[in-house]
């Protein structure tokens, strides 16, 4: 039976960054991807400035650098233009292939079309037939993770999302968020600009707004705003924010497999990268506590605000309006924007 020191299941941002961080060691590392190409995850494709700097992503991978941001409530809006981009958008397939290319000159072994179908003690089964042994196993296989299932960890905090990619000849590099408690409870609609299309979508937790109701409300909102999606590509995908830890003996979880996304904004790429680096540091025996504490605190602030929105019930609309008014204060605006981007 073939054997590796580390097997990473899933070649998304977290899995590939973890592999890259382990590539400077003497450990044998196998990176597995169930699809033909890596990173082809359905999402809005937004990356904050922190994520861009962490990977030093080149301009040719970036579709839009977004300096203009508009936040709406049902009664107010706040628009701001920043001297530097606060977020960026990428094509996830191009981004995934670029990350994979960074591993080409390393000793990391990569296999595509390699679905993990079973996990036993210190070994995995690929495509129902091939057994491979491991010392450490890293689950980077998204919100429906076979590694998390093997650990018997439930996934109870999940956002359902609906989204359209609308083709356009020209796209303004502007991001817009719409807080609308009438349609989306504590969550919102996003408009993310890409190269020749925009992503418009919404999300919610099924506990507060069922997937069916979310889709119906989203279509009502689109009609209200006069947004035509008749020629658009429809997508739906889950976002896991049910974090219960990264380390479980010799098995680890990173990215959405660990529930590292934000339950309020849905942001996940930066958290995935940080968790991938944290796990690589644990395996290498290097310090990781400060890095992990920082990202958990970042998510905790957002989740506490989300809990507040859920508790205040009919006052939620007033809270959305208050957010807009607070953002008009330059000090508050600077602190919130710097913390996010």
N, C-alpha and C positions, 0 to 999 in steps of 0.2 A: 504494500500500500504506500502510495506517495505521501509525504509528510512535509508540513511547513510550520515554521515557528508561529506565523500569524496568517490567518485567513480572514480577509475582509469581504463581507457579502454585500455587494451593492456599490456600483461605480458612479455615485452622485457626488456632489461637492464635498460632503463629509468623508465618504469612503476614499475618494482620490486624494484629498488633502491629508488624511491620516496616512495613506500609503506613501505619499511624497515625504512626509515628515519622518517616516521610518526608513526611507531609502538611504539614509546616511549611516545606517547601522550594519552589523553583520548578520542581522536576522533575515531568514528567508521569508518572503512575503508573497502571498497569492491574493490577487484582487479579482473578484468574480462579478460578472454582470449578466443578468438573465436575458437582457435584450441584445439585439445585434449591435446597437450603438449605445454609448454611455450618455447619461445625463439628459435623456429625452423625456423629461418630466413635464407634465402639464402644470403650468403655473403662470402667474402674471409676468414673471421675468424681471422683477425689480431687485436691485442690489443696492444697499446703502453704501455711502462713501467708505465706511469702515471695512466692508467686505472687499471693495475694490483695492484699497490700500493693503489689505492683508495678503492678497494674491498678486498684487502688482499687475492687474489685468490691463493689457494693451488696448489702445483706442480701436484697433480693428475688430475687437470682439464686442465693443460697446455699440449698441444701436442708437441710443439717445443719452446725452448728458442733460439732466434736468435741473435747471436753475429756477424755474418758475413753478410755484406751488400754490394751489387754491384749495382752501377748506371751506365747505359749505355746511350749514345747518339748515333747518327748514325756513328760518327767518333771516339769517345773516350769512355773510361770507367774508373770508379773510384771504387776501392775495398777497404774495410776497415774492420778490425776485432777489435771488442771492448772487453774490459775486462769484461763488464757486458752486459746482453742482452739489445738491443735497442727496440725490439718488441717481441711479443709472439703470438702463434696461438692456437686457441681453436676450438673444435667442438661445434657449436652453440647450438645444442640440449642438449649436456651434460652440457654446461655452463648455459643454461636456467634452467635445472632441479636443478643444484647446487644452483643457486640464489633462486629458489623457496623453496628449503630445508631450507634456512636461515630464511624463514618466518614461519616455522612450529611451533615454540614455541612462536609465537606472537599472538595478537588478530586480525591480519589481516584476513579477510574472502576472500577466493579465490574460483573462479568458472571457470572451463574450459568449452569448447563447449558452450560458452555464447557470441553469436554475438549480438552486439548492432545494431539494425535495424532502430531505429528512436530516435531522441532527441527532447524533448519538453521543455517547460519552467520548469526547476528544476526537470525534470524526464527523464529517459531513458526507452526505450522499448527493451527487450532482446528476441531474436529469434521470433520477431513478435507478442509476446503475453504477456509478463510479464513486468509490469511497476514498476520501482524502483525510489524513490525520492532521491535527493541529495542537499547538501548545496554548495559543490564544486565539479566540474567535471574536471578531468585531462585526456586529450587526449594523450595517449602514443601508438597510434595505427598505427604507421609507415607512409610511404610516401603517401599512399592512405587512409587518415584518415577521418572517418565519423565525428569526432569532429571538425576537421578543416573545413570540408564541411559545417557543421552546422553553423560555424562562418562566412561562406561566404568568406573565404580567398582563393584566387587562388593559384595554384602551377605552377609557370612558370619556375623555375630554377631546372631542373631535369637532372641527368646523367643517360643515358642508359648504361647498362653493359652487357657484354657477358663473360662467364667463363666456363672452363672445370676443373673437378677434375680428375687428371690422377693417376690411381693406380700404386704404386711402392713398391717393397719389402723393399728397404732401401731408406731413404730420408736424404739428407744432410741438416743440419740446417742453410740454407743460403737463404736470401731474395734478389731478384733481381728486379729492375725496369728498363724498357726500354723506354726512351723518343724518340719518333719517329714521327716527324712532317709529314713525308711522308704519313703515314698511319693513324695517330691518332690526327692530329691537335695539340691542346695544352695539350693533355693527354698522356697516357702511357699504357704499359703492365706491369702486376705484376706477379711474381712467388712467392707464399707463401708456405713454407714447412709445412706439417702436419704429423701425425703419420705414415701413410702408403700410403700417396698420396700427390700430390702437386696441388695447385690451380693456374691456369694460366688464366688470364683474362685481359680485356681492357674495357675502358669506354670513353664516350664523351657526350657532350650536343648536342641534336638533332638540335639545332639552327646552329651548325657549322658542324656537321657530323651526318647524319640520322642513325637511328638504323640499317637499311638494309645495308647501306654503312659501318658502323662500323663492322658488322658481316662479310661482305665480305672482308674488309681490314684485320680483325683479322685472318681469315683463310689464306689469302695470307701471312701474317707475320709468322704464324705458319709453313707454308710450306717452307718459306724462311729460317727459323731457324731449320728446320728438326725435329719439335716437332710432334709426332704422337698422335692424339687424337681419333683414331678409336675405342678404347675401353674405352674412357673417358665419364664421365657424363656431359652433357651440361646443363648450367643454364643461365638464364637471369633475371635481376632484376633492379628496379629503385633505385636511391639514390637522395633524396630531399635535396637541400641546399637553399631553398627559405625562409629564416628567416624573419618573420614580427612581432616578439614579442612572449612572453610567457604568458602574463596575459591579459585576456579579461573579465573584471568584475569578475564573480565567476567561469569562465572557463579558463583552462590553457592548453597549449600545451608543450610537451617535446619531446626530441629525434627527429627523422625524421618527426614526425607529425608537429613539429615546424620548420622544415628545418634546423636542427642544424648540419648536416654533412658538411664536407669540399667539396666545389665544385671543388677543384683541386686534392686532394689526394683521396677523397672518404671516408676518415676516419670518423667514426661516433660513435663508442662505447664510447669513452671517453667523447665526447660532450654530448651523451645521458645521461651518468651518472651525469655529472655536471648539466645539465638542470633539471634532476629529483630531485637532491638535492636542487637546487635553488627554485623550486616550492614548495618543502616540507617546506623550510624555510619561504617562503612567507605565506603559509597557517598557519604555527605555529607562525607567527609574529616575526621571527628571522631575523638578518641581512643577506642579500643575494647580495647586490650591488657589492661588491668586487669580489665575485666568478663569477657572471654573466659577469662583465666587463672583467675579465681575459679571459674567454672562447670566448667572442665575439671578443676581440682583436686578439686572436689566430686564429680564422677563418678569420678575416678581413685581416691579413697579407697574408694568402694563396689566398684569393679571389682577392686582389689587384695584386698579382703576376700573377694570372690567367688572369685578365683583360689586363695586360701588354703583355702577350704572344698572346692574341687574337688581340691586336692592331698592333703589329709589323709585322704581315703578313709573307711575305717570309723570314724575318730575324729570324723567330722562330727557325730554325735549328741552326743558329749561337748562339742564346740564350741558347739552350740546351747544345751546346758544351761549352759555357762560364760557365754554372753551373758546369760541370765536372771539368773545370780548377780551378774554385774558391774552390771547395771542396778539392783540393789538398793542399790548404793553411790550415794549422793546426788550426789557429784561427777561420777562417770562418767555417771550418768543425765542430769544437767543438760547436760553437754558434748555427748552424743550427740543428745539431743532438740533442743537449740538449733541444732546443725549441720544437722539434718534439716529442722526446721520454720521 
